[in-house]
Amino acid sequence: MTQARTAFKPWLRLGGVLLNDLALAPSLRELTILQVGRLAQRYEWVQHVPIALATGVSRQQIDALERGEVDGSPSDPTQRAVLAFVADLVRDGEVSDVDYAPLPGLLDEQRIVEVALVAGHYLGLARIMTALRIDPDVPIGPEGPATST
């Protein structure tokens, strides 16, 4: 994607903001990214499982999400509402009234918009990677790349 230099650098900066400068809790950000990865492009899933674990998302939550179990999963009501919202956004682009209704009681407007921005950014990345046949990188996790000895 570096072939589009004039757009690539600002796009990377946006990605950095979405990873580092949100009011949204890091665990909700990572659950959002994992839901996109589960539904749209495995790359995000593989890259972000270690990061999600580092933000406090449990292995049980990740396993339930991977199975597509949102209702009744070990996640709390806010997490379940975010996962349902993101699933609608990824699948149709239109979030049902049923899936949108709980959000304003659980998150303020800024955080709802941040969930949508994170989901949209990672969905766009998923579609670009698929369309351009970009091979995924090896997962690096929150500590950076693994070093071989």
Secondary structure, 3 states (H helix, E strand, C coil): CCCCHHHHHHHHHHHHHHHHCCCCCHHHHHHHHHHHHHHHCHHHHHHHHHHHHHCCCCHHHHHHHHCCCCCCCCCCHHHHHHHHHHHHHHHCCCCCHHHHCCHHHHCCHHHHHHHHHHHHHHHHHHHHHHHCCCCCCCCCCCCCCCCCC
